[in-house]
Amino acid sequence: MFWKIALGLGVFGLILSVIFIIIAVRAFYASTNPNTEDIAFGGLLISIILLVFSFLLAAVSAIFVLRNSKKEWDAKNLK
C-alpha cells in the first residue's frame, strides 16, 4: 500500500512540476522587471528539481507496485 501511495504522489508531483515550469517560463518572458525575472528563474529551478525527484519517486514506486502485483498474480494463478 505504501508504494501505491508513493506512486500517486510521484505522478502528482510530475503534473504539478510541469504546471509550475510553464508558469515560471511564461512569467520570465512576460516581465521586464529584474526582480520578477529572478523570482521566475528561482521558481523554474525549484520546479525542475521537483520534476527530477518526482520522476525518480514514480519510477521506483512503479517498479515495486508492478513487482508486488506480479507476486499476487502468480500466487493466485499457479495453485
C-alpha positions, 0 to 999 in steps of 0.5 A: 500500500505504501508504494501505491501511495508513493506512486500517486504522489510521484505522478502528482508531483510530475503534473504539478512540476510541469504546471509550475515550469510553464508558469515560471517560463511564461512569467520570465518572458512576460516581465521586464522587471529584474526582480520578477525575472529572478523570482521566475528563474528561482521558481523554474529551478525549484520546479525542475528539481521537483520534476527530477525527484518526482520522476525518480519517486514514480519510477521506483514506486512503479517498479515495486507496485508492478513487482508486488502485483506480479507476486499476487498474480502468480500466487493466485494463478499457479495453485 
